[in-house]
């Protein structure tokens, strides 16, 4: 895993880069947040959805709730970008919609859009 710091509108974001999945459970998600805090000096994480375990997007498994609760508890914010068009789950679509209306968790199509959401 590599962290690249991008600053936009005076707000730093840690862009996570990797050749393999880096978020597989709550502990690995917390590792990503702590790495962002210590290496990039920010609580704002931008990550490609390919680097997040697919179980995250199956809400009935509870992984998304567990991970996002950790982020909120530790003051982290996250924007996950990628193609969500192939998901047919109405609860997931509603979750993405509601998350994007908040201030801590975002789902975007592109990395640039993810950065924009975290730096408004």
C-alpha positions as a printed NumPy array, in Angstrom:
array([[  0.   ,   0.   ,   0.   ],
       [  1.183,   3.479,  -0.875],
       [ -0.259,   6.757,   0.377],
       [ -0.079,   9.821,  -1.85 ],
       [ -1.05 ,  13.17 ,  -0.336],
       [ -3.211,  15.449,  -2.45 ],
       [ -4.141,  18.917,  -1.185],
       [ -7.175,  20.648,  -2.615],
       [ -8.839,  23.811,  -1.297],
       [ -6.298,  23.734,   1.536],
       [ -7.463,  20.295,   2.716],
       [ -5.126,  17.302,   2.595],
       [ -6.369,  13.886,   1.452],
       [ -4.565,  10.55 ,   1.534],
       [ -5.015,   8.777,  -1.777],
       [ -4.493,   5.053,  -1.247],
       [ -2.753,   3.135,  -4.01 ],
       [ -2.111,  -0.597,  -4.127],
       [ -1.971,  -3.59 ,  -6.437],
       [ -4.212,  -5.607,  -4.127],
       [ -7.224,  -5.235,  -1.824],
       [ -6.232,  -3.287,   1.298],
       [ -9.546,  -3.085,   3.178],
       [-10.824,  -6.559,   4.017],
       [-12.197,  -6.035,   7.534],
       [-12.527,  -3.362,  10.236],
       [ -8.934,  -3.832,  11.436],
       [ -7.427,  -3.314,   7.97 ],
       [ -9.691,  -0.302,   7.398],
       [ -8.451,   1.191,  10.659],
       [ -4.865,   0.491,   9.555],
       [ -5.509,   2.51 ,   6.394],
       [ -6.906,   5.416,   8.43 ],
       [ -4.008,   5.368,  10.898],
       [ -1.485,   5.211,   8.049],
       [ -3.183,   8.25 ,   6.486],
       [ -3.028,  10.083,   9.808],
       [  0.656,   9.368,  10.39 ],
       [  2.028,   9.443,   6.839],
       [ -0.16 ,  12.143,   5.275],
       [ -1.254,  13.983,   8.428],
       [ -4.917,  13.77 ,   7.441],
       [ -8.1  ,  11.92 ,   8.354],
       [ -9.406,  12.132,   4.77 ],
       [ -9.   ,   8.874,   2.853],
       [ -9.637,   8.466,  -0.876],
       [ -9.637,   4.88 ,  -2.126],
       [-10.563,   2.992,  -5.281],
       [-13.42 ,   0.544,  -4.673],
       [-11.235,  -2.198,  -6.211],
       [ -9.092,  -1.913,  -3.059],
       [-12.09 ,  -2.63 ,  -0.806],
       [-13.362,  -6.184,  -0.272],
       [-16.526,  -6.881,  -2.239],
       [-18.265,  -7.96 ,   1.006],
       [-18.307,  -4.272,   1.954],
       [-20.937,  -3.684,  -0.734],
       [-23.216,  -6.487,   0.508],
       [-24.857,  -4.548,   3.333],
       [-26.439,  -7.621,   4.923],
       [-22.957,  -8.855,   5.844],
       [-22.439,  -5.84 ,   8.118],
       [-18.896,  -5.085,   7.005],
       [-19.694,  -1.591,   5.703],
       [-21.392,  -0.622,   8.956],
       [-18.534,  -1.981,  11.046],
       [-15.86 ,  -0.208,   8.997],
       [-17.662,   3.107,   8.726],
       [-18.427,   3.135,  12.447],
       [-14.677,   2.766,  13.116],
       [-13.937,   5.686,  10.808],
       [-16.481,   7.913,  12.5  ],
       [-15.283,   6.887,  15.981],
       [-11.696,   7.802,  15.05 ],
       [-12.587,  11.035,  13.252],
       [-11.911,   9.661,   9.79 ],
       [-13.633,  10.535,   6.56 ],
       [-13.585,   8.33 ,   3.464],
       [-14.471,   8.632,  -0.196],
       [-14.623,   5.41 ,  -2.198],
       [-14.589,   5.857,  -5.959],
       [-15.392,   3.493,  -8.785],
       [-18.174,   2.081, -10.909],
       [-21.301,   1.256,  -8.904],
       [-23.606,   0.809, -11.906],
       [-23.61 ,  -2.998, -11.796],
       [-25.071,  -3.15 ,  -8.273],
       [-28.789,  -3.863,  -8.241],
       [-29.382,  -3.772,  -4.469],
       [-31.866,  -1.036,  -3.556],
       [-30.569,  -0.887,   0.043],
       [-27.022,  -0.314,  -1.278],
       [-28.189,   2.383,  -3.682],
       [-30.098,   4.066,  -0.836],
       [-27.039,   3.765,   1.422],
       [-24.822,   5.404,  -1.202],
       [-27.366,   8.179,  -1.763],
       [-27.734,   8.922,   1.959],
       [-23.981,   8.716,   2.58 ],
       [-23.339,  11.282,  -0.143],
       [-25.716,  13.688,   1.601],
       [-23.61 ,  13.557,   4.768],
       [-20.146,  14.807,   5.695],
       [-18.041,  11.723,   6.466],
       [-18.614,   8.95 ,   3.911],
       [-18.834,   9.412,   0.152],
       [-19.163,   7.257,  -2.927],
       [-17.961,   8.774,  -6.187],
       [-17.412,   7.724,  -9.788],
       [-13.876,   9.11 , -10.117],
       [-10.91 ,   9.943,  -7.926],
       [-11.301,  13.622,  -8.791],
       [-14.953,  13.554,  -7.719],
       [-13.963,  11.774,  -4.48 ],
       [-11.382,  14.467,  -3.738],
       [-13.956,  17.168,  -4.455],
       [-16.436,  15.612,  -2.012],
       [-13.868,  15.532,   0.82 ],
       [-12.569,  19.061,   0.211],
       [-15.71 ,  21.168,  -0.177]])
